[in-house]
């Protein structure tokens, strides 16, 4: 929603609800056989990679922020400050006998134009998810992800109001594993079925990009993408946890994105140029979405 602070100031904010992803993996399986998603955030979920897929449990949330009144009133607001708020810096949960090597990636994209949400909804593999690893700057190629950008072309930096990527990893030094002595190698009369029990991951890095360009309406298109591999294995490196039964749960916290915006006092020409740049990335005379 957009709240009026004063004549020349707006507060634009949006929210992604929390979501819990649970995964269960059978003995000697490369990927989970069961994946479930629960929580208030499931109401805005476009896609959760299903059991039996690489990176099963990865998900995409989508929120469309209606700013039609701005377009009807010829309003334009320039973000001067962005605030990203979370109830937890990392997802809560556990990872038992999982993939403790690969990092988990989380993306937030606030765009002035939509992606092809139909393609994202029916995505059955990680291919569409990989698109978000290379999106939102002018050096990216539309051909790389034409199926989810359509005829509007690649998402440009001007169309990326704000983007953020966070990376998380499991630290074996603070987990319980047989190798660090926190777990016994035998349990009762037989071997211990638990080789590693990890708690919450550690926040590794945060990077941001985008134009912080003027917001004109009629909509903002907001995506939260998580790529997690905590129960997916390559199977080619002799991973110690692969032969064992695995189980994980990740409670991803709610996220609130807020922009404090000011009136940039654009001329009519500047306003129309911003409207055009926000919608597509096709040269004059080309097709548009």
C-alpha positions, 0 to 999 in steps of 0.5 A: 500500500501507499500511505500519504505522509504529506503533500510531497511524501509517500510511504510505499510498503509491501509484505511477504508472509512467513512460510515453512518448507519441510522436506523428507529424503529416503535412504540413498536418494539424491533428492527429497521424496516429500515436500510440504509448505505451510504458513500465511505466506503460502497465500502468495506462493507462485511455485514450490519445487516438488518432491523428486526434483533437484532443489525440491523445496525452493519457492517463489512468492509474488505480491502485486502492489496496486498503485493505480491511483498514482497513474490516474493522478499522474503522480510520480514518487522517487524512493529516497530510502529503502528499509527491509525488515525481518523478524529473523536474520536467518530461517529457523529450523533444522537440517538432519543428514542433509547437504551442508555444503551448498549455500541457500540463496534468497532474492527480493525483487521489486520491479516496475513490470511483471514477469511471466507468472504463468511460466513461473507457476508451472515451473517444474525444475530449477531452470526458471529459478536460475534466472533470478541469479542474473537479473536486474542489471543492464548487462544481462541477456534477454535470451537467457530467460526469454520464457519468463520475460516474454516480448518485453525483453530483459528486466533492466536496471531502470525497471528494477526498483530494488533487488537484494540477495542473501546467502546462508550456509551451514557451519559444521563448527556449531552443528552436531556431527560425528566428525566434530564429536558432538554425535556418537558413532554408535547409538544403542546396539547399532550405528548412529543413524544421525551423521549430522544435525544442523540447526539454523544456517548462518547469514553469509552475505547480503548484496543489493542492486537496482535503480531506486528509480521513480515509481509511477504506478499502476503496479509494483511487481514483487518477487521473493525467491528462495533456492535451497538445496539442503536435502539435494545431493549431487551424488558424485562426491561420495557424500557421507549423508547421502546413504542416510535418511534425511529430514529438514524444516526451514521457517522463512520469516515474514519480510516487510519492504518499505520505500520512503518516497519524495516528489521529484518534480518531473516535467511532463517529458521526464514523466512520460520517459519514466513511464516508458522505461518502466514498462518494457525494454524493446527498441522503438518499433519493436514488439512489446508485452 
